[in-house]
Amino acid sequence: MRLVTLFAISVAALSPIVAIVVLNALHDGGLRLGIMALFTVVFCMLCSLFTGAKKTELLAASAA
C-alpha cells in the first residue's frame, strides 16, 4: 500500500469524526455555522487534491 493511499484513507476516516467532535464542543450558533463552512471548504479541497473529480462532481459531493 502506498503512503499516499494510506494518508488519503486516514484523512477520509478521521475527518467526519473530527468535525463531529469540534461542532459538538461549540455552543455559539454563529461560530458553528462558520466552522461548518470551513469543514466544507476543506472537504472540497481534499477531494480535489486526492481525486480526479470535475468541478460539478465536487459541488455535488459538498452539497450532499
PyMOL Python script that loads the backbone (N, CA, C, O; Angstrom):
from pymol import cmd

cmd.read_pdbstr("""\
ATOM      1  N   MET A   1       0.850  -1.190   0.000  1.00  0.00           N
ATOM      2  CA  MET A   1       0.000   0.000   0.000  1.00  0.00           C
ATOM      3  C   MET A   1       0.887   1.242   0.000  1.00  0.00           C
ATOM      4  O   MET A   1       1.802   1.369   0.813  1.00  0.00           O
ATOM      5  N   ARG A   2       0.606   2.126  -0.898  1.00  0.00           N
ATOM      6  CA  ARG A   2       1.418   3.335  -0.976  1.00  0.00           C
ATOM      7  C   ARG A   2       1.088   4.293   0.160  1.00  0.00           C
ATOM      8  O   ARG A   2      -0.013   4.277   0.710  1.00  0.00           O
ATOM      9  N   LEU A   3       2.053   5.115   0.492  1.00  0.00           N
ATOM     10  CA  LEU A   3       1.909   6.064   1.591  1.00  0.00           C
ATOM     11  C   LEU A   3       0.799   7.079   1.319  1.00  0.00           C
ATOM     12  O   LEU A   3       0.062   7.452   2.231  1.00  0.00           O
ATOM     13  N   VAL A   4       0.681   7.518   0.088  1.00  0.00           N
ATOM     14  CA  VAL A   4      -0.364   8.496  -0.254  1.00  0.00           C
ATOM     15  C   VAL A   4      -1.751   7.901  -0.074  1.00  0.00           C
ATOM     16  O   VAL A   4      -2.658   8.568   0.425  1.00  0.00           O
ATOM     17  N   THR A   5      -1.915   6.653  -0.477  1.00  0.00           N
ATOM     18  CA  THR A   5      -3.207   5.983  -0.316  1.00  0.00           C
ATOM     19  C   THR A   5      -3.549   5.821   1.158  1.00  0.00           C
ATOM     20  O   THR A   5      -4.691   6.034   1.565  1.00  0.00           O
ATOM     21  N   LEU A   6      -2.571   5.451   1.942  1.00  0.00           N
ATOM     22  CA  LEU A   6      -2.777   5.304   3.382  1.00  0.00           C
ATOM     23  C   LEU A   6      -3.167   6.640   4.008  1.00  0.00           C
ATOM     24  O   LEU A   6      -4.054   6.700   4.860  1.00  0.00           O
ATOM     25  N   PHE A   7      -2.504   7.700   3.584  1.00  0.00           N
ATOM     26  CA  PHE A   7      -2.824   9.028   4.101  1.00  0.00           C
ATOM     27  C   PHE A   7      -4.238   9.439   3.706  1.00  0.00           C
ATOM     28  O   PHE A   7      -4.978   9.972   4.532  1.00  0.00           O
ATOM     29  N   ALA A   8      -4.618   9.197   2.459  1.00  0.00           N
ATOM     30  CA  ALA A   8      -5.952   9.559   1.979  1.00  0.00           C
ATOM     31  C   ALA A   8      -7.035   8.799   2.734  1.00  0.00           C
ATOM     32  O   ALA A   8      -8.070   9.368   3.081  1.00  0.00           O
ATOM     33  N   ILE A   9      -6.801   7.523   2.986  1.00  0.00           N
ATOM     34  CA  ILE A   9      -7.777   6.719   3.738  1.00  0.00           C
ATOM     35  C   ILE A   9      -7.893   7.223   5.174  1.00  0.00           C
ATOM     36  O   ILE A   9      -8.992   7.298   5.724  1.00  0.00           O
ATOM     37  N   SER A  10      -6.763   7.565   5.776  1.00  0.00           N
ATOM     38  CA  SER A  10      -6.778   8.073   7.145  1.00  0.00           C
ATOM     39  C   SER A  10      -7.532   9.391   7.247  1.00  0.00           C
ATOM     40  O   SER A  10      -8.324   9.591   8.168  1.00  0.00           O
ATOM     41  N   VAL A  11      -7.287  10.284   6.302  1.00  0.00           N
ATOM     42  CA  VAL A  11      -7.987  11.574   6.300  1.00  0.00           C
ATOM     43  C   VAL A  11      -9.484  11.365   6.097  1.00  0.00           C
ATOM     44  O   VAL A  11     -10.299  12.007   6.760  1.00  0.00           O
ATOM     45  N   ALA A  12      -9.846  10.468   5.183  1.00  0.00           N
ATOM     46  CA  ALA A  12     -11.267  10.203   4.909  1.00  0.00           C
ATOM     47  C   ALA A  12     -11.953   9.602   6.128  1.00  0.00           C
ATOM     48  O   ALA A  12     -13.124   9.886   6.378  1.00  0.00           O
ATOM     49  N   ALA A  13     -11.248   8.785   6.880  1.00  0.00           N
ATOM     50  CA  ALA A  13     -11.852   8.151   8.057  1.00  0.00           C
ATOM     51  C   ALA A  13     -11.937   9.111   9.241  1.00  0.00           C
ATOM     52  O   ALA A  13     -12.898   9.064  10.008  1.00  0.00           O
ATOM     53  N   LEU A  14     -10.949   9.971   9.392  1.00  0.00           N
ATOM     54  CA  LEU A  14     -10.899  10.834  10.567  1.00  0.00           C
ATOM     55  C   LEU A  14     -11.642  12.157  10.410  1.00  0.00           C
ATOM     56  O   LEU A  14     -12.065  12.739  11.409  1.00  0.00           O
ATOM     57  N   SER A  15     -11.809  12.638   9.197  1.00  0.00           N
ATOM     58  CA  SER A  15     -12.423  13.953   9.029  1.00  0.00           C
ATOM     59  C   SER A  15     -13.862  14.049   9.547  1.00  0.00           C
ATOM     60  O   SER A  15     -14.192  15.061  10.164  1.00  0.00           O
ATOM     61  N   PRO A  16     -14.737  13.064   9.337  1.00  0.00           N
ATOM     62  CA  PRO A  16     -16.078  13.191   9.926  1.00  0.00           C
ATOM     63  C   PRO A  16     -16.052  13.147  11.454  1.00  0.00           C
ATOM     64  O   PRO A  16     -16.843  13.819  12.115  1.00  0.00           O
ATOM     65  N   ILE A  17     -15.150  12.362  12.000  1.00  0.00           N
ATOM     66  CA  ILE A  17     -15.049  12.269  13.460  1.00  0.00           C
ATOM     67  C   ILE A  17     -14.588  13.602  14.043  1.00  0.00           C
ATOM     68  O   ILE A  17     -15.141  14.080  15.034  1.00  0.00           O
ATOM     69  N   VAL A  18     -13.571  14.197  13.420  1.00  0.00           N
ATOM     70  CA  VAL A  18     -13.065  15.495  13.885  1.00  0.00           C
ATOM     71  C   VAL A  18     -14.158  16.554  13.778  1.00  0.00           C
ATOM     72  O   VAL A  18     -14.326  17.364  14.690  1.00  0.00           O
ATOM     73  N   ALA A  19     -14.892  16.557  12.688  1.00  0.00           N
ATOM     74  CA  ALA A  19     -15.965  17.536  12.511  1.00  0.00           C
ATOM     75  C   ALA A  19     -17.033  17.396  13.589  1.00  0.00           C
ATOM     76  O   ALA A  19     -17.494  18.397  14.137  1.00  0.00           O
ATOM     77  N   ILE A  20     -17.425  16.180  13.894  1.00  0.00           N
ATOM     78  CA  ILE A  20     -18.450  15.945  14.910  1.00  0.00           C
ATOM     79  C   ILE A  20     -17.972  16.396  16.278  1.00  0.00           C
ATOM     80  O   ILE A  20     -18.713  17.049  17.013  1.00  0.00           O
ATOM     81  N   VAL A  21     -16.744  16.055  16.623  1.00  0.00           N
ATOM     82  CA  VAL A  21     -16.208  16.418  17.945  1.00  0.00           C
ATOM     83  C   VAL A  21     -16.087  17.933  18.083  1.00  0.00           C
ATOM     84  O   VAL A  21     -16.456  18.497  19.113  1.00  0.00           O
ATOM     85  N   VAL A  22     -15.572  18.588  17.048  1.00  0.00           N
ATOM     86  CA  VAL A  22     -15.404  20.045  17.106  1.00  0.00           C
ATOM     87  C   VAL A  22     -16.759  20.743  17.183  1.00  0.00           C
ATOM     88  O   VAL A  22     -16.945  21.633  18.012  1.00  0.00           O
ATOM     89  N   LEU A  23     -17.697  20.356  16.339  1.00  0.00           N
ATOM     90  CA  LEU A  23     -19.011  21.008  16.343  1.00  0.00           C
ATOM     91  C   LEU A  23     -19.784  20.727  17.625  1.00  0.00           C
ATOM     92  O   LEU A  23     -20.567  21.567  18.068  1.00  0.00           O
ATOM     93  N   ASN A  24     -19.580  19.576  18.217  1.00  0.00           N
ATOM     94  CA  ASN A  24     -20.233  19.255  19.477  1.00  0.00           C
ATOM     95  C   ASN A  24     -19.692  20.107  20.623  1.00  0.00           C
ATOM     96  O   ASN A  24     -20.420  20.413  21.567  1.00  0.00           O
ATOM     97  N   ALA A  25     -18.431  20.488  20.543  1.00  0.00           N
ATOM     98  CA  ALA A  25     -17.814  21.283  21.609  1.00  0.00           C
ATOM     99  C   ALA A  25     -18.216  22.756  21.547  1.00  0.00           C
ATOM    100  O   ALA A  25     -18.090  23.472  22.541  1.00  0.00           O
ATOM    101  N   LEU A  26     -18.696  23.210  20.398  1.00  0.00           N
ATOM    102  CA  LEU A  26     -19.065  24.617  20.241  1.00  0.00           C
ATOM    103  C   LEU A  26     -20.502  24.853  20.671  1.00  0.00           C
ATOM    104  O   LEU A  26     -21.384  24.026  20.441  1.00  0.00           O
ATOM    105  N   HIS A  27     -20.719  25.998  21.300  1.00  0.00           N
ATOM    106  CA  HIS A  27     -22.070  26.317  21.772  1.00  0.00           C
ATOM    107  C   HIS A  27     -22.659  27.537  21.066  1.00  0.00           C
ATOM    108  O   HIS A  27     -23.874  27.737  21.084  1.00  0.00           O
ATOM    109  N   ASP A  28     -21.816  28.341  20.453  1.00  0.00           N
ATOM    110  CA  ASP A  28     -22.273  29.522  19.736  1.00  0.00           C
ATOM    111  C   ASP A  28     -22.736  29.127  18.330  1.00  0.00           C
ATOM    112  O   ASP A  28     -21.969  28.544  17.562  1.00  0.00           O
ATOM    113  N   GLY A  29     -23.976  29.441  18.000  1.00  0.00           N
ATOM    114  CA  GLY A  29     -24.556  29.053  16.712  1.00  0.00           C
ATOM    115  C   GLY A  29     -23.844  29.658  15.515  1.00  0.00           C
ATOM    116  O   GLY A  29     -23.627  28.978  14.512  1.00  0.00           O
ATOM    117  N   GLY A  30     -23.480  30.928  15.609  1.00  0.00           N
ATOM    118  CA  GLY A  30     -22.792  31.578  14.507  1.00  0.00           C
ATOM    119  C   GLY A  30     -21.418  30.975  14.252  1.00  0.00           C
ATOM    120  O   GLY A  30     -21.006  30.794  13.107  1.00  0.00           O
ATOM    121  N   LEU A  31     -20.723  30.670  15.329  1.00  0.00           N
ATOM    122  CA  LEU A  31     -19.410  30.041  15.201  1.00  0.00           C
ATOM    123  C   LEU A  31     -19.532  28.646  14.608  1.00  0.00           C
ATOM    124  O   LEU A  31     -18.698  28.229  13.805  1.00  0.00           O
ATOM    125  N   ARG A  32     -20.569  27.934  15.005  1.00  0.00           N
ATOM    126  CA  ARG A  32     -20.819  26.600  14.430  1.00  0.00           C
ATOM    127  C   ARG A  32     -21.014  26.661  12.928  1.00  0.00           C
ATOM    128  O   ARG A  32     -20.471  25.838  12.192  1.00  0.00           O
ATOM    129  N   LEU A  33     -21.796  27.642  12.469  1.00  0.00           N
ATOM    130  CA  LEU A  33     -22.023  27.785  11.032  1.00  0.00           C
ATOM    131  C   LEU A  33     -20.725  28.101  10.291  1.00  0.00           C
ATOM    132  O   LEU A  33     -20.479  27.576   9.205  1.00  0.00           O
ATOM    133  N   GLY A  34     -19.904  28.956  10.882  1.00  0.00           N
ATOM    134  CA  GLY A  34     -18.625  29.284  10.275  1.00  0.00           C
ATOM    135  C   GLY A  34     -17.698  28.084  10.191  1.00  0.00           C
ATOM    136  O   GLY A  34     -17.020  27.889   9.183  1.00  0.00           O
ATOM    137  N   ILE A  35     -17.665  27.282  11.246  1.00  0.00           N
ATOM    138  CA  ILE A  35     -16.822  26.087  11.266  1.00  0.00           C
ATOM    139  C   ILE A  35     -17.347  25.050  10.277  1.00  0.00           C
ATOM    140  O   ILE A  35     -16.559  24.360   9.631  1.00  0.00           O
ATOM    141  N   MET A  36     -18.672  24.933  10.150  1.00  0.00           N
ATOM    142  CA  MET A  36     -19.231  24.007   9.157  1.00  0.00           C
ATOM    143  C   MET A  36     -18.841  24.439   7.742  1.00  0.00           C
ATOM    144  O   MET A  36     -18.531  23.595   6.901  1.00  0.00           O
ATOM    145  N   ALA A  37     -18.856  25.741   7.477  1.00  0.00           N
ATOM    146  CA  ALA A  37     -18.431  26.238   6.170  1.00  0.00           C
ATOM    147  C   ALA A  37     -16.957  25.935   5.943  1.00  0.00           C
ATOM    148  O   ALA A  37     -16.561  25.564   4.838  1.00  0.00           O
ATOM    149  N   LEU A  38     -16.150  26.089   6.975  1.00  0.00           N
ATOM    150  CA  LEU A  38     -14.728  25.781   6.870  1.00  0.00           C
ATOM    151  C   LEU A  38     -14.498  24.302   6.583  1.00  0.00           C
ATOM    152  O   LEU A  38     -13.675  23.959   5.733  1.00  0.00           O
ATOM    153  N   PHE A  39     -15.215  23.422   7.281  1.00  0.00           N
ATOM    154  CA  PHE A  39     -15.097  21.991   7.033  1.00  0.00           C
ATOM    155  C   PHE A  39     -15.522  21.636   5.603  1.00  0.00           C
ATOM    156  O   PHE A  39     -14.935  20.748   4.985  1.00  0.00           O
ATOM    157  N   THR A  40     -16.528  22.317   5.085  1.00  0.00           N
ATOM    158  CA  THR A  40     -16.975  22.070   3.714  1.00  0.00           C
ATOM    159  C   THR A  40     -15.902  22.462   2.708  1.00  0.00           C
ATOM    160  O   THR A  40     -15.658  21.741   1.740  1.00  0.00           O
ATOM    161  N   VAL A  41     -15.266  23.595   2.934  1.00  0.00           N
ATOM    162  CA  VAL A  41     -14.189  24.041   2.044  1.00  0.00           C
ATOM    163  C   VAL A  41     -13.013  23.069   2.107  1.00  0.00           C
ATOM    164  O   VAL A  41     -12.448  22.710   1.074  1.00  0.00           O
ATOM    165  N   VAL A  42     -12.647  22.645   3.302  1.00  0.00           N
ATOM    166  CA  VAL A  42     -11.543  21.686   3.456  1.00  0.00           C
ATOM    167  C   VAL A  42     -11.892  20.373   2.765  1.00  0.00           C
ATOM    168  O   VAL A  42     -11.038  19.770   2.115  1.00  0.00           O
ATOM    169  N   PHE A  43     -13.138  19.927   2.900  1.00  0.00           N
ATOM    170  CA  PHE A  43     -13.578  18.700   2.242  1.00  0.00           C
ATOM    171  C   PHE A  43     -13.428  18.819   0.724  1.00  0.00           C
ATOM    172  O   PHE A  43     -12.922  17.902   0.077  1.00  0.00           O
ATOM    173  N   CYS A  44     -13.862  19.937   0.160  1.00  0.00           N
ATOM    174  CA  CYS A  44     -13.743  20.144  -1.291  1.00  0.00           C
ATOM    175  C   CYS A  44     -12.295  20.171  -1.729  1.00  0.00           C
ATOM    176  O   CYS A  44     -11.946  19.606  -2.765  1.00  0.00           O
ATOM    177  N   MET A  45     -11.449  20.823  -0.947  1.00  0.00           N
ATOM    178  CA  MET A  45     -10.034  20.899  -1.296  1.00  0.00           C
ATOM    179  C   MET A  45      -9.389  19.520  -1.254  1.00  0.00           C
ATOM    180  O   MET A  45      -8.606  19.174  -2.139  1.00  0.00           O
ATOM    181  N   LEU A  46      -9.710  18.739  -0.245  1.00  0.00           N
ATOM    182  CA  LEU A  46      -9.136  17.399  -0.139  1.00  0.00           C
ATOM    183  C   LEU A  46      -9.643  16.484  -1.254  1.00  0.00           C
ATOM    184  O   LEU A  46      -8.882  15.693  -1.812  1.00  0.00           O
ATOM    185  N   CYS A  47     -10.923  16.598  -1.569  1.00  0.00           N
ATOM    186  CA  CYS A  47     -11.462  15.793  -2.674  1.00  0.00           C
ATOM    187  C   CYS A  47     -10.795  16.176  -3.989  1.00  0.00           C
ATOM    188  O   CYS A  47     -10.480  15.309  -4.805  1.00  0.00           O
ATOM    189  N   SER A  48     -10.584  17.453  -4.192  1.00  0.00           N
ATOM    190  CA  SER A  48      -9.930  17.915  -5.414  1.00  0.00           C
ATOM    191  C   SER A  48      -8.487  17.435  -5.475  1.00  0.00           C
ATOM    192  O   SER A  48      -7.986  17.087  -6.544  1.00  0.00           O
ATOM    193  N   LEU A  49      -7.832  17.418  -4.338  1.00  0.00           N
ATOM    194  CA  LEU A  49      -6.430  17.016  -4.287  1.00  0.00           C
ATOM    195  C   LEU A  49      -6.253  15.519  -4.499  1.00  0.00           C
ATOM    196  O   LEU A  49      -5.348  15.099  -5.220  1.00  0.00           O
ATOM    197  N   PHE A  50      -7.102  14.717  -3.882  1.00  0.00           N
ATOM    198  CA  PHE A  50      -6.922  13.271  -3.884  1.00  0.00           C
ATOM    199  C   PHE A  50      -7.682  12.541  -4.987  1.00  0.00           C
ATOM    200  O   PHE A  50      -7.466  11.347  -5.194  1.00  0.00           O
ATOM    201  N   THR A  51      -8.564  13.236  -5.695  1.00  0.00           N
ATOM    202  CA  THR A  51      -9.328  12.575  -6.752  1.00  0.00           C
ATOM    203  C   THR A  51      -9.208  13.373  -8.043  1.00  0.00           C
ATOM    204  O   THR A  51      -8.685  14.488  -8.058  1.00  0.00           O
ATOM    205  N   GLY A  52      -9.686  12.797  -9.090  1.00  0.00           N
ATOM    206  CA  GLY A  52      -9.717  13.490 -10.373  1.00  0.00           C
ATOM    207  C   GLY A  52     -11.104  14.010 -10.692  1.00  0.00           C
ATOM    208  O   GLY A  52     -11.482  14.106 -11.860  1.00  0.00           O
ATOM    209  N   ALA A  53     -11.862  14.344  -9.664  1.00  0.00           N
ATOM    210  CA  ALA A  53     -13.249  14.763  -9.856  1.00  0.00           C
ATOM    211  C   ALA A  53     -13.336  16.109 -10.573  1.00  0.00           C
ATOM    212  O   ALA A  53     -12.475  16.975 -10.421  1.00  0.00           O
ATOM    213  N   LYS A  54     -14.398  16.255 -11.356  1.00  0.00           N
ATOM    214  CA  LYS A  54     -14.674  17.509 -12.043  1.00  0.00           C
ATOM    215  C   LYS A  54     -15.284  18.498 -11.048  1.00  0.00           C
ATOM    216  O   LYS A  54     -15.689  18.117  -9.949  1.00  0.00           O
ATOM    217  N   LYS A  55     -15.346  19.765 -11.442  1.00  0.00           N
ATOM    218  CA  LYS A  55     -15.898  20.798 -10.566  1.00  0.00           C
ATOM    219  C   LYS A  55     -17.343  20.514 -10.202  1.00  0.00           C
ATOM    220  O   LYS A  55     -17.752  20.725  -9.060  1.00  0.00           O
ATOM    221  N   THR A  56     -18.121  20.036 -11.171  1.00  0.00           N
ATOM    222  CA  THR A  56     -19.532  19.752 -10.883  1.00  0.00           C
ATOM    223  C   THR A  56     -19.676  18.586  -9.904  1.00  0.00           C
ATOM    224  O   THR A  56     -20.581  18.580  -9.069  1.00  0.00           O
ATOM    225  N   GLU A  57     -18.785  17.605 -10.007  1.00  0.00           N
ATOM    226  CA  GLU A  57     -18.835  16.477  -9.077  1.00  0.00           C
ATOM    227  C   GLU A  57     -18.424  16.903  -7.671  1.00  0.00           C
ATOM    228  O   GLU A  57     -18.974  16.404  -6.689  1.00  0.00           O
ATOM    229  N   LEU A  58     -17.456  17.829  -7.564  1.00  0.00           N
ATOM    230  CA  LEU A  58     -17.065  18.341  -6.259  1.00  0.00           C
ATOM    231  C   LEU A  58     -18.203  19.143  -5.628  1.00  0.00           C
ATOM    232  O   LEU A  58     -18.448  19.049  -4.425  1.00  0.00           O
ATOM    233  N   LEU A  59     -18.890  19.929  -6.449  1.00  0.00           N
ATOM    234  CA  LEU A  59     -20.018  20.703  -5.950  1.00  0.00           C
ATOM    235  C   LEU A  59     -21.136  19.784  -5.452  1.00  0.00           C
ATOM    236  O   LEU A  59     -21.734  20.039  -4.407  1.00  0.00           O
ATOM    237  N   ALA A  60     -21.412  18.728  -6.194  1.00  0.00           N
ATOM    238  CA  ALA A  60     -22.453  17.784  -5.781  1.00  0.00           C
ATOM    239  C   ALA A  60     -22.053  17.064  -4.499  1.00  0.00           C
ATOM    240  O   ALA A  60     -22.896  16.849  -3.628  1.00  0.00           O
ATOM    241  N   ALA A  61     -20.800  16.693  -4.370  1.00  0.00           N
ATOM    242  CA  ALA A  61     -20.332  15.996  -3.161  1.00  0.00           C
ATOM    243  C   ALA A  61     -20.395  16.910  -1.942  1.00  0.00           C
ATOM    244  O   ALA A  61     -20.767  16.466  -0.856  1.00  0.00           O
ATOM    245  N   SER A  62     -20.039  18.172  -2.109  1.00  0.00           N
ATOM    246  CA  SER A  62     -20.050  19.082  -0.967  1.00  0.00           C
ATOM    247  C   SER A  62     -21.483  19.462  -0.576  1.00  0.00           C
ATOM    248  O   SER A  62     -21.738  19.773   0.588  1.00  0.00           O
ATOM    249  N   ALA A  63     -22.403  19.442  -1.513  1.00  0.00           N
ATOM    250  CA  ALA A  63     -23.793  19.763  -1.209  1.00  0.00           C
ATOM    251  C   ALA A  63     -24.509  18.626  -0.490  1.00  0.00           C
ATOM    252  O   ALA A  63     -25.511  18.845   0.190  1.00  0.00           O
ATOM    253  N   ALA A  64     -23.999  17.435  -0.641  1.00  0.00           N
ATOM    254  CA  ALA A  64     -24.658  16.259  -0.035  1.00  0.00           C
ATOM    255  C   ALA A  64     -24.436  16.161   1.424  1.00  0.00           C
ATOM    256  O   ALA A  64     -24.927  15.229   2.062  1.00  0.00           O
TER     257      ALA A  64
END
""", "prot")
cmd.dss("prot")
cmd.show_as("cartoon", "prot")
cmd.util.cbc("prot")
cmd.orient("prot")
